[in-house]
């Protein structure tokens, strides 16, 4: 949960906001407590979603909203000036639900689905056409989960398509190394879900 202002604002910290500044948020209680603790007198403008547009339509000067990557703030010409609180999601199950075999199975399926999305965030799916005679070297560059998947490339003798899951942080290094091995037609996609 962060405090954000328009990009062009001179404000660098919430304590610098003038008295009476309007703050749009879906979290009025938390926001009120935060500014009270700072000793900054603000006017809270409760909104139910899309707080990021409030400064542009005259509803507020500042927002307090949840962010994950910050891309929505940037797209809307806003910048973060402070963190109100850090939060994480938790799945809590009561004992009665866990004791019921049908509910337990449903809960386990939900956990599996959530874990697959979280696991996929850190990975990418990389595909590249590579010379068949460089396959051993390609396997070192993109080992995948259990080795790369190799598919014949039709009408391009001596070439195969190597597909593998790679760490998102090492994608550009892998691309560079594959190109050095003569790879062509390199594609990288996000993965929606990944089940080990």
Secondary structure by P-SEA (a helix, b strand, c coil): cbbbcccccccccccccccbbbbbcccaaaaaaaaaaacbbbbbbbbccccccccccccccbbbbbbccaaaaaaaccccccccbbbbbbbbbcccccccaaaaaaaaaaaaaaaaaaaaccbbbbbbbccccaaaaaaaaccccccbbbbbbcccccbbbbbbbbcccaaaaaaaaaaaacccbbbbbbbccccc
